[in-house]
Every structure is written in structure tokens, then in C-alpha cells.
Amino acid sequence: MPMYTINNQIKEQEPDGLQVASFVKTDALEILTISLEKDATFPNHTSPKDAQLIVLEGDIDFHINQKKYNLATYQHFNFPADEEHWVKANENSKFLIIR
């Protein structure tokens, strides 16, 4: 019989500066939970794989290829591997990166 568990990591992750945590990691998939306090940034970096970003709450500006994309609660954004990007929170925000 399978074991079922409830994980409250996303709910409990507070927007205090920048918080990044691995939520799920398998050979095929990784899900990161990220919280950003208002006006905090996730500095310039790249993703090793094509990625999906889903905003759970808040409002962020996603900067990639000299363009800014404003993303808010429940919006989805995809971006390719190896493209430098950075994120700024316009309010306390939480989002997932799935890659």
C-alpha cells in the first residue's frame, strides 16, 4: 500500500529576502519553490534546462534578453535553458520553477 504525505513547504516558506528550496527532485524533474520579499531580487543566473515558472502569489518582473515580463498570481511563463535572467519582486511573492 502506498504511503501518502502532505507537505506544507510552500505554505510555510516566508518571503524573507530571497528563499530558494528544492521541493521535488527526480532524474526527470525538479521543482523549486522560491519566495521573494517585496523589492528583493533573484540575481542574474541561468537554468540548466528549459523551465516553467508559475506564480503562486504576488507580482514579479522577470528580466530576460533585455525584456521585462510582468507576472502576477496564477500566471505561467516558460523560458529556455542557458539564457541569463533575473527576477525582482514588486510585492511579497512566491513562485515555482519546474524543469
Helices and strands as residue ranges (DSSP letters): H 9-12, E 18-25, E 30-36, E 41-45, E 51-57, E 59-64, E 67-72, E 76-79, E 85-89, E 93-98
